[in-house]
Amino acid sequence: MSTQVASDPAAVAAFVEQFVVAVDFQNPVPVTGDTRLADLPEWDSLAALGVIVMCDTEYGVAITGPDLAASATVGDIFATVTRKKAG
């Protein structure tokens, strides 16, 4: 995760909370900014679509499939959203 992302733990925590809702895990899964997407049991194309919609509706930011493919962790997605929102 970037230094900017790590310096705002409340923003990361809020993003993680929204991420968990967007992915809609069938069973509770512990998720943090450092959680690797590949380690999430239900990380698939439907989960990715939910995250894309969440980023658009909650943050007003359009992220793409390539943005997600370039993200290894939940925090990486947050960093992408933060970077795009900044300009």
N, C-alpha and C positions, 0 to 999 in steps of 0.2 A: 504494500500500500504506500501511497505517496506520503510525504511529510505533512502536506496540507490536510489530507484526510485523517491521518493519525492525530493531528492536533485538535480535532473537533470530535471528541468521543460521543457527545450527545447527538450530533448529526449522523454519525455512523450508526449509533444504536437505533435511531428513528428509521433510518434507511433499512437496516436489518429487519426491524419489526414489519415494515411494509413489504419487504422481500419475502418474508415467511408467509404473509397473508397472500401475496401474489402467486407464490408457488403452490400453495394449498396442499401441504404435506398431509398424507393420510394418517401418519403417526408423528407425534412430536419429535422434532430433530433439533439438537442444539446448533444454533447458527450464530456466528460472529463475523466481523469484518474479515477475519483471517481464514474463514472456512473456504476450503477449496471446492469449487463447483463440481469437479469430478468425483468428490467424496460424498456428494448429496445423493441419496438413494432415488430421488424422483426428479433429478435434473435431466430433463429431456426437452424436446421441441415445444411441447405444450407449456411446460414451466417457463421456458425462455419467452414464449409469447406473452405469458402473464406478466413477466418482468418488463417486457417492452411496453406493454399497455400501462403498467404501474408507473414507469418512468415518464411516460407521456402525460398521464392524468395527474399525477402527484407533483411532478417536477417541471412539466412543460418542456421536456427534453425528448427528442427523438433519438433513440439508440437503435442500432441495426444488428442484424445477425453477425456481421464481421466484428462489431464492437464487442458482442458477447463472446465470440470465438477468441478474441484477443484477451479476454479476461480469465484469469486463473482463479480468482477469489471473489467473494461477494464485495469485498472492499475495492477490488479493481473496477467492478461495475459502478460502485459509488464514485470512484475517482473519475471515471469517464463522464458520468452524469454531472459532477461538479465542474469538470473542465468545460463541457459543452454549455452548461448554464452560464458560466462566466464569460463565454463569448466566443 
